[in-house]
Each structure stands twice: as structure tokens, then as C-alpha cells.
Amino acid sequence: QPFPGRSFQRPPFRYPLMLLALLAVFALAACGGGQPTPTPADPLALVTEAAAAIRAADSFRMIVDQTGPTYPINTEFGSVAFRRADARYAAPDTLQAALAVLALGARLDVDVFARGADQWFRAPLWTGNQWLQATFAPGFNPEILIAQDTGFQAAVDAARDLNVIGDTQLESGQNVVHIQGRADGPALNGLLVGLIEMQGDVLVDVFIDRETHFPARFVLTETVEGEDEPRVWTLDILDVNAPVQLDDPEATPEAAS
């Protein structure tokens, strides 16, 4: 014995275990700490799913706000400038919208009701706040919102250069995924129920609810020739499939034609 009179115990041999542990640490570091890198979602698949979902909805509310250069709408009572709309849609072809427009520089509130191609409108100044069956704006038709080749579907078909920007939260606290792309303006007209005609190349931002997969917001940024700033349309989609109450002119005794 190397040390006579003393007992000798061999210490446990831990080196293989230590070596394996070190190799595991290096392997985890090499592959990003062992956390798999998430595969980016396909933006076209996301917007296609969202468009299909909203087209199948029984009802929804859509608020449209416009900023930047005003957009003129030719009506039976002359040209007005669009500013805001609060619309309620009921499948398959009915929509009622409270519009805020500018007429001769003053705000004017107008209610518009459309069932298919038939239109009614009322305004305190123009109709004494009684429904008048007449064309408020040519082309205004709620059916194009959910038709197979117009509205939401046309916007998806026209979209290009789509990219997932990332997850974010709207002012309401709604958790959404933000997707951005571009589209030709005329293909987006159906999103605004035929009330608005866009031209040229439009920047499109889509926000899709992460839980329901319904579209929550569209932001359409349109370059206007001769203007220093863009015209921006913000469309918020709310209350999907919620009960909806409409003030139907055909059920109103005083409705005129």
C-alpha cells in the first residue's frame, strides 16, 4: 500500500457524468437553449381564414373613420365629404349606417339603409328626418361585402407582399396579429360597401383577432395625387354574430318614396 497502516477508499468516479452534463449544455446552447424557434405563420393563410370567417357571419358592426384629405360623395342633394360611418350588417344583404359627412363645411348626420341595391336615407336637414327611398350613393350595396368575388374576398385575392409584423394589442385590449401588405385600390372598394372608390396602390394593414380569427381592423392608406398627406381609412369590425337591431324603413309607416 502507498500509505501503510491507512485504509484507502477510492472516491466515486464522477467524470463521465460531468462530461455528459457539459456536452448537454453545449448542445442546448448550440440550438438556442433548447427552445424551438417558432415557425412564422403564413400571412396569406391567416387573412384567407379571417375573410372566410367574417363572410360566414350572421351580423357584425363596422366603424369606418377617415383622416387626411376629404373624400367627396355625390348624392342627390349635392356633394358631401365623408368622415365617419357606424354601420350594422345583417346577413345576407342588409346594412344600416349612421354617416357623418361635411356639407358646405358643416357636419351633417345622415342615416342610410340598404337592402341589396335598394336604398333609403334620412337627415334632419334634407328629409325632415323621415326615410326617403332614393339612391343616396350609386353602388352602395351591402351584398358586395360578403360576395364570393368582392368585399373581403376581393381584398384577400388582391393582396400582395404580405408580411406578419407581429402580435400587438388594440386600444380595446383585443389581442391581434398584425399583417401588412399592398393591394390595388379598386379591389378594396367592396370593403367600404361600394360607397368609396379607391385608386392606385394602397398600403393595407390587417389586424386579426388571435382567439376568434375574425378580422378586427383594416387600415387602408391611400396616396392621393396632389396632396401632401395620405388618405387613411380605418375599419373596425365589432360585435360579430351579436343580435342586431335595424330601423327598417319598410316597417316604418312614414317612409316615403
LUMKOLKE-73040 format. One line per 3 residues: their letters; for each residue z, y, x of N, C-alpha, C. Coordinates in steps of 0.05 Angstrom, whole numbers. Each point is the difference from the previous one (the first is absolute). Last residue first. Example, Ala and Ser with C-alpha at 12.3 -4.5 7.8 and 13.67 -1.06 7.14 Angstrom:
2
SA) 142 -45 257 1 24 16 14 22 -15 ~ -1 -115 6 0 24 -18 0 24 18
This chain:
257
SAA) -1013 1154 -1826 -24 -8 14 -21 22 -2 ~ 117 -21 -8 -25 12 -10 -23 -10 16 ~ 109 -27 -29 -21 -2 20 -26 10 -12
EPT) 89 -9 -43 -13 26 4 -23 -1 20 ~ 55 -78 -25 -14 11 -23 -16 26 6 ~ 22 -82 68 12 26 -6 -16 13 -23
AEP) -21 -83 46 23 -5 -18 14 26 -8 ~ -73 -1 59 -11 -13 -24 22 -8 -19 ~ 20 38 86 -12 20 -18 -10 -12 -26
DDL) 82 -35 64 -28 -7 -7 -11 20 -20 ~ 77 -7 76 -4 17 -24 -29 -2 -9 ~ 63 -74 57 -22 19 0 -1 15 -26
QVP) 69 -66 66 -4 13 -26 -22 21 3 ~ 36 -97 54 -13 27 1 -3 10 -28 ~ 57 -79 66 -9 9 -26 -11 28 1
ANV) -8 -54 91 22 11 -17 -11 7 -28 ~ -50 -32 81 7 -19 -22 24 9 -17 ~ -6 56 85 -20 -20 -6 11 -21 -20
DLI) 32 91 40 5 -12 -26 -21 -21 -8 ~ -36 67 73 28 -6 -7 0 -17 -26 ~ -64 49 86 -1 -20 -22 28 -10 -6
DLT) -53 91 49 24 -18 -1 -2 -17 -25 ~ -68 64 64 2 -15 -24 24 -19 2 ~ -47 94 48 22 -20 2 3 -13 -27
WVR) -77 63 58 8 -11 -26 21 -22 5 ~ -47 91 55 16 -25 1 8 -8 -29 ~ -73 64 64 11 -3 -27 13 -28 -1
PED) -11 63 92 -11 -21 -18 11 2 -28 ~ -18 87 66 19 -22 -3 -11 -21 -19 ~ -50 78 24 14 -5 25 20 -24 -2
EGE) -98 16 -53 29 5 -3 14 -7 27 ~ -95 -13 -20 5 28 -2 29 7 -2 ~ -24 -97 -28 -19 17 15 7 30 -5
VTE) 70 -82 -4 -16 17 -18 -17 19 16 ~ 55 -101 10 -9 24 14 -19 15 -19 ~ 82 -70 -26 -29 6 -2 -6 26 15
TLV) 77 -83 -17 -3 26 14 -30 5 4 ~ 75 -63 -61 -29 4 6 -4 27 12 ~ 81 -77 -23 -4 27 9 -29 3 9
FRA) 65 -70 -65 -25 5 14 1 29 9 ~ 80 -77 -34 -11 27 5 -27 -2 14 ~ 46 -78 -33 20 20 -8 -11 28 3
PFH) -38 -107 -18 -4 25 15 20 20 -10 ~ 27 -103 -5 -16 20 -15 -5 24 19 ~ 56 -77 21 -28 0 10 -19 17 -17
TER) 101 -19 0 -17 -7 -23 -29 -3 8 ~ 65 20 68 12 -21 -17 -19 -9 -22 ~ -20 70 64 3 -25 15 11 -22 -18
DIF) -65 86 -24 28 -9 -4 3 -27 13 ~ -74 72 32 3 -23 -17 29 -9 0 ~ -70 87 25 27 -9 4 5 -22 -21
VDV) -88 55 51 9 -16 -21 29 -10 6 ~ -80 79 30 26 -12 7 10 -15 -25 ~ -99 44 38 15 -13 -21 25 -12 12
LVD) -85 77 19 22 -15 12 17 -11 -22 ~ -107 26 -7 27 6 -9 20 -18 16 ~ -110 43 -1 18 -20 11 29 8 -6
GQM) -80 35 -66 4 -3 29 20 -22 7 ~ 10 42 -97 -24 -2 17 8 -5 29 ~ 41 -7 -111 4 5 28 -27 -4 15
EIL) 37 22 -105 -22 -11 16 4 8 29 ~ 64 -13 -97 -6 14 25 -23 -14 14 ~ 32 -32 -83 5 29 -4 -9 16 24
GVL) 2 -99 -13 -26 14 -4 3 30 -5 ~ 74 -59 24 -9 -4 -28 -26 15 -6 ~ 45 -12 86 8 24 -14 -13 1 -28
LGN) -19 -70 59 29 1 2 11 24 -15 ~ -94 -14 8 13 -16 -21 30 1 2 ~ -56 40 67 2 16 -24 14 -15 -22
LAP) -25 -29 92 28 5 -7 3 14 -27 ~ -83 -19 47 11 -26 -8 29 3 -9 ~ -51 76 33 -8 -9 -26 12 -26 -9
GDA) 19 35 91 12 13 -23 -9 -10 -27 ~ 4 -61 88 -18 20 -10 11 12 -26 ~ 67 -40 76 -18 -8 -21 -19 22 -8
RGQ) 86 -40 75 -19 20 -9 -18 -11 -22 ~ 107 -22 39 -28 -6 4 -17 24 -9 ~ 111 -46 10 -18 23 1 -29 -9 6
IHV) 107 -33 -37 -26 -8 10 -19 24 -1 ~ 112 -31 -9 -19 22 1 -26 -10 13 ~ 88 -44 -58 -16 -2 24 -23 20 -2
VNQ) 103 4 -48 -29 -5 -2 -11 -5 28 ~ 95 18 -67 -10 -11 26 -29 -8 -3 ~ 62 76 -55 -17 -23 -2 -10 -9 27
GSE) 53 79 -25 14 -22 12 -16 -26 -1 ~ -27 91 -27 15 -14 -21 18 -22 12 ~ -64 49 53 23 17 -7 19 -13 -21
LQT) -55 -68 60 -8 24 -15 26 16 -7 ~ -18 -67 86 14 3 -25 -8 26 -13 ~ -43 -78 76 13 26 -3 13 0 -28
DGI) -60 -66 80 18 2 -23 12 28 -1 ~ -98 -13 45 27 -11 3 16 3 -26 ~ -98 11 24 15 20 15 29 -10 4
VNL) -97 -52 -16 28 1 -9 15 19 18 ~ -108 4 -23 21 -7 20 27 2 -13 ~ -117 3 -20 27 -2 -10 19 -9 22
DRA) -101 24 -10 18 8 22 29 -1 -9 ~ -58 5 -84 -8 -9 26 20 10 21 ~ -22 -10 -117 18 6 23 -11 -11 25
ADV) -36 -10 -91 -12 21 17 17 5 25 ~ 26 -64 -67 -26 -9 10 -12 21 19 ~ 81 20 -45 4 -22 20 -26 -7 12
AAQ) -3 62 -69 13 12 23 5 -21 22 ~ -34 -28 -83 -21 15 16 13 12 24 ~ 58 -42 -60 -17 -19 13 -21 13 17
FGT) 57 53 -55 15 -12 23 -18 -18 16 ~ -60 53 -62 29 4 3 12 -12 24 ~ -89 -47 -34 8 29 2 30 2 6
DQA) -50 -83 -21 -16 13 21 6 30 3 ~ 45 -60 -63 -4 -17 23 -15 14 23 ~ 66 54 -69 -25 -15 -2 -5 -15 27
ILI) 73 63 -25 5 -28 5 -25 -17 -3 ~ 0 97 -7 22 -5 18 2 -29 7 ~ -61 36 -65 -10 -3 27 22 -4 21
EPN) 16 15 -95 -10 -27 6 -9 -3 29 ~ 29 84 -42 20 -16 13 -9 -28 7 ~ -54 95 -5 1 -25 -15 20 -18 14
FGP) -59 98 7 29 -7 -1 3 -25 -18 ~ -84 49 15 6 -22 18 29 -9 0 ~ -22 99 -31 -19 -22 0 8 -21 21
AFT) 70 64 -52 -14 -1 26 -19 -24 0 ~ 40 27 -81 14 19 17 -14 2 27 ~ -36 -27 -100 0 -8 28 13 21 16
AQL) 30 -19 -102 -23 12 14 2 -9 29 ~ 64 4 -91 -17 -21 11 -25 13 11 ~ 102 40 -12 -28 5 -6 -17 -23 12
WQN) 111 24 -28 -20 -16 13 -28 7 -10 ~ 78 73 5 -9 -21 -17 -21 -17 14 ~ 44 85 30 15 -24 5 -5 -23 -19
GTW) -50 82 5 25 3 -16 18 -24 2 ~ -82 13 50 -2 -15 -25 24 4 -18 ~ -13 47 86 -27 -7 -9 -1 -12 -28
LPA) 82 27 46 -18 23 0 -26 -7 -13 ~ 68 -67 10 9 22 -17 -20 22 -2 ~ -33 -99 15 13 20 17 8 23 -18
RFW) -50 -108 2 14 21 -14 13 19 20 ~ -80 -88 -15 18 16 17 13 21 -18 ~ -64 -100 5 13 20 -16 16 18 20
QDA) -85 -83 3 20 19 11 11 19 -22 ~ -60 -100 24 8 20 -20 23 16 11 ~ -40 -77 44 -14 25 5 7 21 -20
GRA) 72 -72 12 -27 -5 8 -14 27 6 ~ 76 28 -36 -2 -28 -6 -29 -8 6 ~ 71 88 24 -26 -13 1 3 -30 -7
FVD) 50 107 2 2 -28 -8 -27 -12 0 ~ 59 92 39 -26 -13 -3 6 -29 -8 ~ 51 104 7 3 -29 -4 -28 -11 -5
VDL) 36 93 54 -19 -13 -18 7 -30 -2 ~ 36 105 39 6 -28 -4 -18 -12 -22 ~ -5 86 75 -5 -9 -28 6 -29 -1
RAG) 13 94 69 3 -28 -5 -4 -6 -30 ~ -50 81 53 25 -6 -13 2 -30 -6 ~ -77 46 40 23 5 17 27 -7 -12
LAL) -85 -16 -44 1 29 6 26 7 15 ~ 11 -92 -22 -22 13 -14 4 30 3 ~ 38 -102 41 0 30 3 -25 10 -15
VAL) 62 -94 -17 -24 12 12 4 30 2 ~ 51 -101 -23 6 28 7 -25 11 14 ~ 17 -88 -73 -13 13 23 12 28 4
AAQ) 22 -101 -47 8 28 -1 -10 14 25 ~ -35 -94 -52 7 15 24 8 28 -8 ~ -24 -109 -37 8 27 -8 10 15 25
LTD) -64 -94 -26 15 16 18 6 27 -12 ~ -48 -108 -15 13 24 -12 16 14 21 ~ -49 -90 -2 -18 23 2 11 26 -10
PAA) 38 -95 -1 -19 0 23 -15 27 4 ~ 94 -2 4 -23 -17 1 -11 -5 -28 ~ 52 88 35 6 -25 -15 -26 -16 -1
YRA) 48 91 57 -23 -17 -6 10 -25 -15 ~ 28 109 26 10 -26 -7 -23 -17 -10 ~ 18 96 65 -15 -16 -18 14 -27 -5
DAR) 3 105 42 20 -21 -5 -12 -17 -22 ~ -39 79 74 -3 -16 -24 22 -21 0 ~ -36 101 52 18 -23 -2 -6 -15 -26
RFA) -57 72 37 23 1 18 17 -25 -2 ~ -108 48 -24 20 -22 -3 23 4 20 ~ -65 75 -49 6 -12 26 22 -21 -3
VSG) -83 40 -69 29 2 7 4 -15 26 ~ -86 43 -68 9 -14 24 30 5 4 ~ -43 1 -101 -6 12 26 12 -15 23
FET) 4 -28 -91 10 27 -2 -4 15 27 ~ -24 -92 -13 -13 13 -23 8 30 -1 ~ 7 -42 96 8 -9 -26 -15 15 -21
NIP) 3 -23 113 -15 13 -21 8 -12 -27 ~ 53 9 97 -8 -18 -20 -14 15 -22 ~ 29 15 112 -7 10 -26 -9 -23 -19
YTP) 71 9 87 -23 -16 -9 -7 10 -29 ~ 54 47 92 0 -10 -27 -26 -14 -7 ~ 48 3 99 -20 15 -17 -1 -12 -28
GTQ) 88 -30 41 -23 10 15 -19 15 -19 ~ 61 -80 -39 6 23 17 -25 8 15 ~ 36 -65 -90 -22 9 17 9 25 15
DVI) 40 -93 -59 5 27 10 -23 7 19 ~ 26 -78 -81 -20 10 20 7 28 7 ~ 45 -95 -47 3 28 3 -19 9 23
MRF) 13 -88 -73 -12 10 25 3 31 0 ~ 38 -100 -51 -1 30 0 -11 9 27 ~ -14 -96 -61 12 13 22 -2 31 -4
SDA) -22 -109 -47 5 29 -2 10 11 26 ~ -30 -90 -11 -3 8 -28 3 30 -3 ~ -38 -55 89 24 11 -13 -6 8 -28
ARI) -61 -35 70 10 -19 -20 24 11 -16 ~ -41 48 72 -21 -3 -21 9 -19 -22 ~ 55 14 76 1 23 -18 -21 -2 -22
AAA) 3 -69 66 25 1 -15 1 23 -20 ~ -73 -9 61 -1 -21 -20 25 1 -18 ~ -3 58 74 -20 8 -20 -1 -20 -23
AET) 54 -21 75 11 22 -15 -18 9 -23 ~ -31 -66 61 21 -11 -17 12 22 -17 ~ -61 28 64 -14 -16 -20 20 -12 -20
VLA) 32 46 75 -10 19 -20 -15 -15 -22 ~ 35 -53 72 22 15 -14 -11 18 -22 ~ -61 -45 57 13 -19 -18 22 14 -16
LPD) -41 49 68 -19 -4 -22 12 -19 -21 ~ 48 15 81 1 23 -19 -19 -3 -23 ~ 54 -75 57 -27 8 -3 -1 23 -20
APT) 86 -19 64 -12 -7 -25 -29 10 -1 ~ 51 -27 93 -5 23 -18 -14 -10 -26 ~ 68 -61 57 -29 4 -2 -5 24 -19
PTP) 90 -16 62 -12 -3 -27 -29 6 1 ~ 59 -43 79 -13 25 -7 -13 -2 -27 ~ 88 -58 34 -29 0 -4 -11 27 -7
QGG) 88 -22 60 -7 10 -27 -30 0 -3 ~ 48 -24 82 1 -21 -19 -7 9 -29 ~ -2 54 83 27 -4 -11 2 -21 -21
GCA) -83 22 45 10 22 -16 27 -5 -12 ~ -49 -58 61 -13 0 -26 13 21 -19 ~ 29 -13 91 -29 0 2 -13 2 -27
ALA) 94 -8 7 -9 26 8 -30 2 1 ~ 39 -83 -18 3 18 -22 -9 28 7 ~ 0 -64 68 -20 -7 -20 1 19 -24
FVA) 66 6 68 -26 10 9 -22 -5 -21 ~ 85 -35 -17 1 29 -1 -27 12 8 ~ 12 -93 8 -3 8 -28 0 30 -3
LLA) 15 -37 85 -28 -4 -8 -4 9 -29 ~ 87 0 34 -16 21 11 -29 -2 -8 ~ 58 -69 -26 6 25 -15 -16 23 11
LLM) -7 -83 44 -13 -1 -26 5 26 -16 ~ 45 -11 82 -29 4 4 -15 0 -26 ~ 91 -19 -1 -4 28 6 -30 6 3
LPY) 26 -90 -11 4 15 -24 -5 30 4 ~ -2 -57 75 -23 -5 -18 2 16 -26 ~ 74 6 63 -25 14 8 -24 -6 -18
RFP) 96 -33 1 -10 16 -21 -28 13 6 ~ 76 -82 27 -25 10 10 -15 15 -22 ~ 110 -17 21 -22 -6 -18 -26 13 11
PRQ) 72 -23 74 -2 18 -24 -24 -8 -17 ~ 59 -68 62 -26 14 0 -1 18 -25 ~ 89 -32 54 -15 -3 -25 -25 17 1
FSR) 81 -46 71 -23 18 -3 -14 -6 -26 ~ 103 -13 57 -20 -11 -19 -22 21 -4 ~ 62 -13 90 -5 16 -24 -21 -14 -17
GPF) 30 -33 85 24 5 -15 -4 16 -25 ~ -72 11 77 18 -23 -4 25 9 -15 ~ -99 39 3 27 11 1 20 -22 -6
PQ) -91 -23 6 -1 24 17 27 13 2 ~ -13 -107 -11 0 24 -17 0 25 17
